[in-house]
């Protein structure tokens, strides 16, 4: 083989073996629901082996804290412990129905995958989620939608009682002030204790009683529940 051919092969091999270059991401997130809020968001760039959640798997205790009470602290710590990078609470609190937050900047460094999560309120253990989306290496804007998932950690009784600690039944709050009271509770017949697509809420129209403290005219949704645009610089 000629010398110049060997040189070309060595250069090509070197290029192929190079790790993916760091990517600066600009992210926007829109709440597509009619009457539900998102708790503080966690946006994470991490390696291919890390996950905030996985459909069909049991929820971790960190995911349970987020899905039942909106606490992203343990998930954030897990990502940082695996050398990932995060943006926490970019909306500065709840993201209201139909609201959008723009220009969330995240330098992914050498991390190759992106995940997003937040609890959906008012629900028992529903959360909006993106699981380990591979960050494109080509610059451009990428738009997609996210579903709401059920963490499988709590029965969906639809009772607003301030419960938000892991393992404590009930819904922490209806942030819009549009929840009911004195509900007897929805009989949740689901036996799926793994992360799965959320079936949505039933609700009713009796704000002083009935089976649910959720208003079916306000709090019901159909997937998807969020729109995300990621611009790779």
Secondary structure, 3 states (H helix, E strand, C coil): CCHHHHHHHHHHHHHHHCCCCCCEEEEEEEECCCCCEECCCEEEEECCCCCCCCCCCCCCHHHHHHHHHCCCHHHHHHHHHCCCEEEECCCCCCECCCCEEEEEEEECCCCCEEEEEEEEECCCCEEEEEEEEECCCCCEEEEEEEEEEECCCCCCCCCECCCCCCCCCCECCCCCCCCCCCCCCCCCCCCCCCCEECCCCCCECCCCCCCCCCECCCCCCCCCCEEEEEEEC
